[in-house]
Amino acid sequence: MRSELPVARPAAGAAAGAAVGAAAARVHATLDAVFATVAEVRDASSRRLAEVAAAGRAPVRADLAPLRPLLLPRLGPLVCGLGFIAAPGLLADAAWYLEWWQTGPAGAPSQLLPDLDPESSALYDYTAWDWFTGPRGGAERTVCGPYVDYLCSDEYVLTLSAPVHVEGVFAGVAAADVFARTFENEIVPALREIPAPAFVVNAPGRVMASNTAAWPPGAVYRGGRGFDARPCGSTVSLLVGAR
């Protein structure tokens, strides 16, 4: 059972307090920028599926292709993968499907085409991942990782996701990938200004970025004394220890 994060207390010293506040603001702003993109994909996916439903037919893979002019330009320095992941059984011509695009090795966008044949032993069962189960279970925002993305990039990534609903029914997930190293480059400089051990964790307690080798990215924080928590939105907290 996951331990609850400790209640935040004022950091000792005005300078330390300012550094903690600045770091928390940086984390919040970085995640909000990605979630804003996820929200665009969520809304566009919902609208597109609603249009198909209004036409009196079930959606097919080709109905998701109009999302591409939205997805491709939003791949860049921060977001390295982006798209819509269909709930199993949503599409009439595919039991499982992802309209997913990512930054290729040469920087050009490429579509992810995993094995999604339900009869295949190599089926990519995306429904087991936290970034899918969270939105399906009702979470409006989910932050998963860092984890090694063996399917897409073979790199450590964070996945931020949100549910897509059509007329109140869960239809799938909108999500974005961020390389863990990119997130660290955005956050660690601010963490280093804090004169104490400090690290960022998501809701399950996975460390996302840190200024101390004692809590490296990927480690799991299960709660404990000695750390104050500063919420950075609804899904992530900044933990700061005593100097």
VENRAVEN-V871905 format. One record per residue. N is the residue number from 1. RES is the residue in one letter. PSI is psi in whole degrees, -180 to 180 (none if undefined). OMEGA is omega in whole degrees, -180 to 180 (none if undefined). Layout:
BEGIN
N:RES:PSI:OMEGA  N:RES:PSI:OMEGA
END
This chain:
BEGIN
1:M:134:-176  2:R:136:177  3:S:147:177  4:E:145:177  5:L:148:-179  6:P:156:179  7:V:137:-178  8:A:143:174  9:R:155:-179  10:P:134:177  11:A:149:-179  12:A:125:176  13:G:139:-178  14:A:-40:-179  15:A:-44:178  16:A:-42:180  17:G:-40:179  18:A:-40:-180  19:A:-41:178  20:V:-44:179  21:G:-41:180  22:A:-40:180  23:A:-44:179  24:A:-40:179  25:A:-38:179  26:R:-44:179  27:V:-48:-178  28:H:-47:-177  29:A:-40:-180  30:T:-47:179  31:L:-39:179  32:D:-36:179  33:A:-41:179  34:V:-43:-180  35:F:-27:175  36:A:-39:177  37:T:-42:177  38:V:-40:180  39:A:-37:176  40:E:-44:179  41:V:-42:178  42:R:-50:-176  43:D:-42:180  44:A:-39:179  45:S:-44:180  46:S:-44:180  47:R:-44:-177  48:R:-44:180  49:L:-35:177  50:A:-37:177  51:E:-43:179  52:V:-43:179  53:A:-39:180  54:A:-25:178  55:A:-3:174  56:G:27:179  57:R:165:178  58:A:147:179  59:P:154:174  60:V:173:-177  61:R:-41:-177  62:A:-24:179  63:D:-17:-180  64:L:-11:180  65:A:-33:177  66:P:-10:176  67:L:-20:-171  68:R:-39:177  69:P:-21:174  70:L:-43:-173  71:L:-50:-169  72:L:-44:-179  73:P:-15:-177  74:R:-2:170  75:L:134:-177  76:G:-147:-175  77:P:-33:-177  78:L:-52:-177  79:V:121:-178  80:C:-8:177  81:G:146:-172  82:L:142:175  83:G:-168:180  84:F:135:180  85:I:118:-173  86:A:143:170  87:A:139:179  88:P:133:180  89:G:-4:-179  90:L:-43:-173  91:L:144:-178  92:A:-25:-175  93:D:11:178  94:A:124:180  95:A:-35:179  96:W:145:179  97:Y:144:172  98:L:127:166  99:E:83:-169  100:W:129:180  101:W:147:-176  102:Q:163:177  103:T:121:-179  104:G:174:-178  105:P:-33:-180  106:A:4:179  107:G:-11:-180  108:A:146:179  109:P:143:176  110:S:147:-180  111:Q:137:176  112:L:127:-179  113:L:74:-180  114:P:171:176  115:D:112:-179  116:L:23:177  117:D:116:-178  118:P:-22:-180  119:E:-5:-176  120:S:143:175  121:S:-16:180  122:A:17:-180  123:L:132:174  124:Y:98:-178  125:D:88:-177  126:Y:-12:-177  127:T:-10:-180  128:A:-11:-177  129:W:147:-180  130:D:-35:-177  131:W:-16:175  132:F:-44:-177  133:T:-32:178  134:G:-58:178  135:P:-39:179  136:R:-31:180  137:G:-1:176  138:G:-4:179  139:A:128:179  140:E:-28:177  141:R:132:177  142:T:135:174  143:V:118:-177  144:C:135:175  145:G:-174:11  146:P:147:177  147:Y:161:178  148:V:119:-179  149:D:83:-177  150:Y:-27:-176  151:L:-43:-171  152:C:-57:-167  153:S:-11:-174  154:D:27:178  155:E:163:173  156:Y:129:-179  157:V:162:166  158:L:141:175  159:T:125:178  160:L:132:-172  161:S:163:180  162:A:152:-179  163:P:150:173  164:V:125:180  165:H:148:174  166:V:115:-176  167:E:42:176  168:G:-1:-178  169:V:134:179  170:F:124:-178  171:A:-15:-179  172:G:-159:-173  173:V:137:167  174:A:136:-174  175:A:159:176  176:A:140:174  177:D:143:174  178:V:128:175  179:F:136:179  180:A:-38:180  181:R:-34:178  182:T:-43:178  183:F:-44:179  184:E:-41:179  185:N:-31:179  186:E:-33:-167  187:I:-39:-172  188:V:-40:178  189:P:-38:178  190:A:-37:178  191:L:-34:-179  192:R:-18:177  193:E:-12:180  194:I:123:-177  195:P:49:-179  196:A:160:174  197:P:133:-178  198:A:142:179  199:F:159:-177  200:V:132:179  201:V:150:173  202:N:-178:-174  203:A:-40:177  204:P:-4:179  205:G:13:179  206:R:129:180  207:V:128:-177  208:M:-32:179  209:A:152:-172  210:S:156:173  211:N:11:-177  212:T:139:179  213:A:-16:179  214:A:-23:179  215:W:76:-178  216:P:158:175  217:P:136:-178  218:G:-21:177  219:A:160:-179  220:V:124:178  221:Y:121:-178  222:R:15:-179  223:G:164:180  224:G:169:-178  225:R:161:173  226:G:-2:180  227:F:136:172  228:D:144:-178  229:A:134:174  230:R:109:179  231:P:140:177  232:C:57:-172  233:G:-168:-174  234:S:-11:-171  235:T:-10:-171  236:V:146:177  237:S:152:172  238:L:122:179  239:L:132:-178  240:V:129:180  241:G:177:178  242:A:149:178  243:R:none:none
END
